[in-house]
Amino acid sequence: MLKASQHQVAGHEAAGIGNLGPLVDESGRFYKPLQGDERGFNEVAFYNSLSTNSEIPEHITRFFPRFYGTQNVEASDGSGLLPHLVLEDLALGRANPSIMDIKIGSRTWAPESSEKYIEKCLKKDRESSSLPLGFRISGLQIYRSKELGFWKPGKKAAQKLSAEDVKLVLRRFISSNTLNDLDLKPDCAFASTVYGGSTGILSQLLELKAWFEDQTLYHLYSCSVLVSFEKELALEGKNPGAQIKLIDFAHVYEGRGVIDHNFLGGLCSLIKFISEILTAPSECKIEVSAKADQKNVTDSDNGVVADQKNVTDSDNGVVADQKNVTDSDNGVVADQKNLTDSDNGVVVDQKNFTNYVSGN
């Protein structure tokens, strides 16, 4: 039996009558409605290429959801049978995962896109942290406790976070004081076990970065890194199952022998900020851990921290290239004067979001 995905944090949701969105089954498969235009065709073509291309090493394919083809299933909006991508359900086996959808790249549109679509993307990029940071948060949920459940802000509010707020969210995502202690600075209690370590988020991002420094097969626009872990396991001193996956490939184009500097630059920027969390513990108040047994969790698994400083400092060349990529696209749209804020409906939600991440 198909049902709405419980842990979706970005994109269209199937929840509610008349809403077309992804579904999941009990066997661990995720059914994503296939977009009817070239975006749907592009995403199917990418997954087919990914599964048959011998140039992609096995250790890299693990960062992509498994692809099981396409299938006609009953759409969530009641419109009847519609074609769906059948993918791996990335939340399978996770009871209460904290999840963050991070859209990579300072530019979320491809040069081949229409002028109308470019205008739409430029507006979003400028109103978010995409341009200053090279990435933005498209949506997230942070598990707090069995009593309080998840903190899950509105998607529009998340996407409009400033660069400074995004940096703060990266800290709050792995903090223990996210219950009712919103006046406290994020303590980053789980930084070493989630972001650090030989199997942590940073290590995985570095592995992905090494491939993007060489690969010229694909250029990925508006693609996200999905970050997840289980806080309850971290509280118990167990492996929190931290992982990253790349998702959303409706805007993938052939690389034609050219490195994807837009994606690589955003990836390096994300690596830099996560590295800083691990190498600058003074920025977090570790002493306010919610439970005494979290000290062992916090103090464990520092194996990769020493090497992270050099990695962070080595990416300046890519970041410089990223700036050139961003600055070189100004001639695409003739008149961008009117691309100003118009989404007044998210102001209240955004205010609450900002107050939460800043601890006010």
N, C-alpha and C positions, 0 to 999 in steps of 0.2 A: 504493500500500500504506500502510495506517495503522499508526502506531507511537506509543509513549508519548512525551509531550512531554519533551524532555531538560532544558529549562531552567525547569521549573516550581518555584517556591519556596514557594508557599502553596496551601491547599486540598487536596482529595483527589487523590492521584496514581494513575496507571494502572500504575505499576511493580509487578510481582509478580503472582502468580496470585490471581485472585478479587478484585482491587481495581478498583473502578469509578472511572475518572478520564478526563481529557481526552486526546485523540489528535491527531496532526498528520499531514498528508500531504506529499508532495514539491512540491506546487504552491503551498504557502504558506497553507494553510487549517488552522484550529484547530477541533477538534470537541469541544464541551463537553457532557457528558451533561445532558439537560434534566431538572430536578427535577420529580417527578411531582405535586407539590402546587401551591399558589398561587404559590410562588416561581418555578417554571418558567414559569407563565403570565405573571407580572409581568415577567420578564426579556425574554420574547419581545415582550410589549406595549411595553416601553420601547424596544427596538431598532427596532420598527416605527414608533413615534412619532418617534424620533430621525431616521430616514431620510426621513420625509415632512413633518416640521414645518418650515415656511418661516421660522419665527421664530428658528431657531437659525442663527447666521451660519456661513459656511463655515470661517472661521479657528478656530472652536470645534469643529466636527465632526471636525477632524483629531486631536483629543485622545481620540477614541473609536475602538475597533477597527472595521474595516469589517465589515458584517453581510451574510451571504449567505443568510439564511433558516434553515430547519431541514431536517434530513435524517435518515432512519433508517439507522444504520450498526451494524455488529457492535460490541457493547459490549466494553470492555477486560476485563471480569470474566468473559467467556464466557457471559453470560446471553442472548445472541442479539441480534436487531435491537432497538435502542432509539432514540428520537428524540434528536437532538443539535442544539444551536445550532452553526451554521457561521460562524466568525469569522475574522478576519485572524490569522495566526500572527505575533505580535509579535517573535519571536526569529528569524524568517527572515532569512538573510543575515548573521547575527552568529555569529562563530566561538566566542568565549569571553566572552560578555557578563557583566558584573557587574550584578546585578539586585536591587532592593529593592522589596518590596510593602508599602506604607504605608496602613493603614486609617485613613480620615479621619473625624473627629467624636468628641467626648467621649461621645456617646451613639450606640450602634450598633443600637438598636432603634427602631422606629416606634411612635407612640402607638396605632396600630391593632393592634399585635401582641398575642398572647395573654399572659396573666400568666406562664405557664410559660416562654415564650420570653423574656420580659423578664427574668425571674429568671436565666436562663442567660446572657444578654448582660450583665446587670449584674455578674455574678460575673467574667466575663472583663474587663470594663471596669475594675473595681476592682483586679484583680490585675495590670494592665498600666499603661502610661503614658497610656491613653486619657483618664482623668479629669484628671490634672494637666497634660497637654500638649495634649489635643485630638486626638491621633493616636497610633497604635502601629505597630510593625513586625510584620507578620504572617509574614514570612519573607524570607530574603535569601541570596544567594551572592556572594562576592567572589573574582574571579579573581586568583590569585597568580602562577603561572608554568606553563610547559609541564610541568615536572617535578612540581610540587606540585598542579597543577590548581586546583580551587575550594575555598574554605573555605565550608561550608554547614552551619550549625547546625541542630539540630532545631527544628521549627516551634513546639512548645510552649515551648521555652526562649526563642525569639525573642519570642514574644507576652508572656512574663512579665518582660521587661526593665524595669528601673526607669527613671524619667524621666532620671536622670543617665546611665545606660548607653545609652539611646537617643540622647542628644546625642553621646556618644562614638562610637557606631556611624556616625552621620552624618559624622563626621570620618574614621573609619577607612575608610569606603566609598570615599573619594577620595584615599587615601594610598598612597605607594609602599612603605612599610616594613611590608608585611603578609606577608612571606615567613617567615623564621625569627626575625625581630627583634621578638618579642612583648613584650620588655622596653622597647621604645622607645615614646615618645608618638607618636600619629599625626602624620605630617608634612604632611598635606593637600596633597601635591605637585600634585595634579590639580584642586584647587579652582577655579582660574581658568578652566580649559578645560572642566570638566564642569559645575560649578555656575554659573560666571560667563559673561560674554560675551553678545552679542546673541542667540545661539541656544541658550544654556545652560539648565540646569534652572531656575534662578531666573527668568530671563526668561519661560520658558514658564509657570511657576506664576503669575507676575504677570498674564500674559494671561488665564489661567483665572480668577484671582481677580476681575479686572475684570468678567468675565461674571457670576460668582456674586453680585457686588454688586448686580446689576440683575435677574437672571433669577428669575422666580417660577413657572416651568412645573413644575419638579420639586423634590422633596425626596429626597435620596440618603442612605440609611442603610446602613451596613456596606459602603460602596463604597471602593475602594482607588485610590491613585495608584501606578502601576507605573513606577519609575525605572530606567533602564538606560543603560549606555555600555560601550565596549570599551577596556579598559586597555591592550591591546597597541598600539592606534592612538595612544593618549595617550603611551605610551613613545617612539613614533617621531616625536612632534611633529605628528601628523596630527589631523584632526577626529575626536574619539572617538565621534561619533554619539549624543551625550547626548539622551535624549528622555523624555517622560512620556506615559502613557496612563491614562485612567480605565477601570477594569474592575470587574466584579461588580455587577449591577444587579437582583438578586432582591428587593431591598427598596426599590424606588423608588415614590414616591407623588406624586399631583398636588400642585403647590405652591399652587394656589387663590389666587394673587395675593400670597402671602407669601414673603419671602426665606428661603432655607434657611440660617438662622444657625448651625445645628449644623455643617453642612459648611463653611460659609464661615469660621467661627471656627477650626476645625481646620486649614484651608488657610492661614490667616493665621499660625497658630502655627508651622507647618512653614516658611513663608517667613521668619519671624523667625529661626529657628535656622540656616537655610542662609545668610541674610544675615550673621549674626554670624560665621560661618566665613570669609566673604569680606572682611568689614570689620575683623576682629580677627586678623590673621596672627600676632601675637605668641603666640596660644594654640597654634600649631602649630610644630614644629621643622622648618622647611623645609631646614635644613642637612644633614639625614640622608638626603637623596634617594638612592635605590638606585643610580642611574646618572648619570653626569656629564651626559649629554645631556638629562636631565629638567629642568635649569635653564631651558632655553629654553621648555619646555612650561609650567613654573610661572610664568615671567615674562610669558607672552603673554596677550593678550586680556583686558585689565582694563577694557574699555569701560563696563561697567554698574556697576562697584563703587561709584563715586562717588555714584550715584543711589540705591543700595540702602539707605543709612542712613536717608534720609528716608522711604523706603517702609516700612521696619521700624517707625519711630516713629509712622507714621500710622495703624496698625491697632488702636490701643488701644480705640477705640469698639466695634469688632467683637468683640475679645476680651472686653470687658465684657459685651456681649450674650451671648456664648458662655457665660460664667459663669452668667448669669441662666437661660439655657436649661437648663444642667446642673442647677442648684439647684432648678428648678421642677418636677422630675419625681419628687420623693421620695414622693409619695402614691400612686404606681401599684401598688406591691407592699406588702401589709400587714405582712409579717414578713420582714425581710432579715437578721435576726440570724445565721441559719445559713449565710449566703453566705460561708463562709470557705475557706481553702486546703484542697483535698482531693486535688490531683494530685501525690502523692508520687513518682510515676514519673518526673517530669521534674527532680527535684532535682539529680541528678548532672550531667545535661546542662546545666542552668541554671548550675551552679557552673563548669563548663568554659567556658561562654559568657561569664559575667561576667569570669572570669580573662583571657579572650582580649581582650575589648574594653577592659579596663582596663590591659592590658599587664603583668599579674602572672604 
